[in-house]
Amino acid sequence: MKPHLIIFGILIAGFAIYNFFFQVEDDKTNTLINIIYASILFGFISFMAYSLLKKMKK
């Protein structure tokens, strides 16, 4: 489970760094990138929860 948390921390840091330093000038494109990145984060959270439940079942 520890590697999953490290990857999640890196994804969160990447999201914060993008929003502070590397935003796209076009608002619509920036919003689209934020939505896609947040979807990836929530998908990874659901993957971590699924793998944890799978481990607990054993």
Secondary structure, 3 states (H helix, E strand, C coil): CHHHHHHHHHHHHHHHHHHHHCCCCCHHHHHHHHHHHHHHHHHHHHHHHHHHHHHHHC
